[in-house]
Amino acid sequence: MQNLDAHRAKRILIAQVVATLIVALLGLLAGPQHGLFALIGGAIATAANALFAYWVFGRYKAAEPGRLVGQFYGGEMLKLGLTALAFAAVIIGFESLSPLALFGAFFVVQVLPPMLANRIAG
């Protein structure tokens, strides 16, 4: 079961990378700044989910099923912390923002691939 779940997580992460590139290209149609912030927003979502997947599935041992719930909670806390820090860094680090591109891309990349998980994961 561990290999199947890890495989599904990898496929969803690949779908998030693809979604990030697509929203960045769509953002470029509105201008280079929008494309950049769409890329950053999608990258934040993908990186946070990759950290979560690694934390949960990279350290999972079938002999210790009781730890799995703790790993999920720990992974979710890490994911939320990384997301908050990344958004804070972007907001502080850039003088001019495109919030719609940044948060819109984050939302699309965060929500769309998991909604399509059964199709993506096969």
C-alpha positions in Angstrom: 0.0 0.0 0.0 2.8 2.4 0.8 4.3 2.2 -2.7 0.8 2.7 -4.3 0.2 5.8 -2.2 3.7 7.2 -2.8 3.2 6.6 -6.5 -0.1 8.5 -6.5 1.5 11.3 -4.5 4.3 11.6 -7.1 1.8 11.7 -10.0 -0.2 14.4 -8.3 3.0 16.4 -7.7 3.8 16.0 -11.4 0.3 17.3 -12.3 0.9 20.3 -10.0 4.2 21.1 -11.8 2.4 20.9 -15.1 -0.5 23.1 -13.7 2.1 25.6 -12.5 3.6 25.9 -15.9 0.2 26.3 -17.6 -1.0 29.0 -15.2 2.4 30.8 -15.6 2.0 30.7 -19.4 -1.5 32.0 -19.1 -0.3 34.7 -16.7 2.3 35.7 -19.3 -0.6 36.6 -21.7 -1.5 39.4 -19.3 2.1 40.5 -18.9 5.5 39.4 -17.6 4.8 40.4 -14.1 1.6 38.4 -14.0 3.4 35.4 -15.4 6.1 35.7 -12.8 3.7 35.8 -9.9 1.6 33.0 -11.3 4.8 30.9 -11.5 5.7 31.8 -7.9 2.2 31.1 -6.6 2.1 27.7 -8.3 5.6 26.9 -7.1 4.7 27.7 -3.5 1.7 25.2 -3.7 3.8 22.5 -5.4 6.8 22.9 -3.0 4.6 22.8 0.1 2.8 19.7 -1.2 6.1 18.0 -2.1 7.3 18.7 1.5 4.1 17.1 2.9 4.4 14.1 0.6 8.0 13.5 1.5 7.3 13.9 5.2 4.4 11.4 5.2 5.4 8.9 2.5 9.2 9.2 2.7 9.3 8.3 6.4 6.3 5.8 6.4 6.9 2.3 7.8 4.2 -0.2 7.5 5.3 -1.8 10.8 4.3 1.4 12.6 0.8 2.3 11.4 0.1 4.3 14.6 2.7 6.9 13.6 1.0 7.6 10.3 -1.6 9.9 11.8 1.1 11.9 13.5 3.1 12.1 10.3 0.0 13.5 8.5 -0.4 16.2 11.2 3.3 17.0 11.3 3.4 17.1 7.5 0.4 19.4 7.4 1.9 21.8 9.9 5.2 21.9 7.9 3.2 22.5 4.7 1.2 25.4 6.3 4.4 26.9 7.8 6.3 26.7 4.5 3.3 28.3 2.7 3.1 31.2 5.1 6.8 31.8 5.1 6.9 31.7 1.3 4.0 34.1 0.9 5.5 36.4 3.5 8.9 36.4 1.7 7.2 37.2 -1.6 5.1 40.0 -0.2 8.1 41.6 1.6 10.6 40.9 -1.1 8.8 42.4 -4.1 7.9 46.0 -4.4 5.1 45.6 -6.9 2.9 42.5 -6.6 0.2 40.9 -8.8 -1.9 39.4 -6.0 -4.5 38.0 -8.3 -1.9 36.1 -10.3 0.0 35.0 -7.1 -3.0 33.7 -5.1 -5.0 32.7 -8.1 -2.3 30.4 -9.4 -1.7 29.1 -5.8 -5.4 28.2 -5.6 -5.6 26.5 -9.0 -2.4 24.4 -8.4 -3.5 23.6 -4.9 -7.0 22.5 -5.8 -7.2 21.3 -9.4 -4.8 18.3 -9.4 -6.2 16.8 -6.1 -9.7 17.2 -7.5 -8.6 15.1 -10.5 -6.5 12.7 -8.4 -8.4 9.6 -9.4 -7.8 10.3 -13.1 -4.2 11.4 -12.6 -3.2 8.6 -10.3 -4.7 5.9 -12.5 
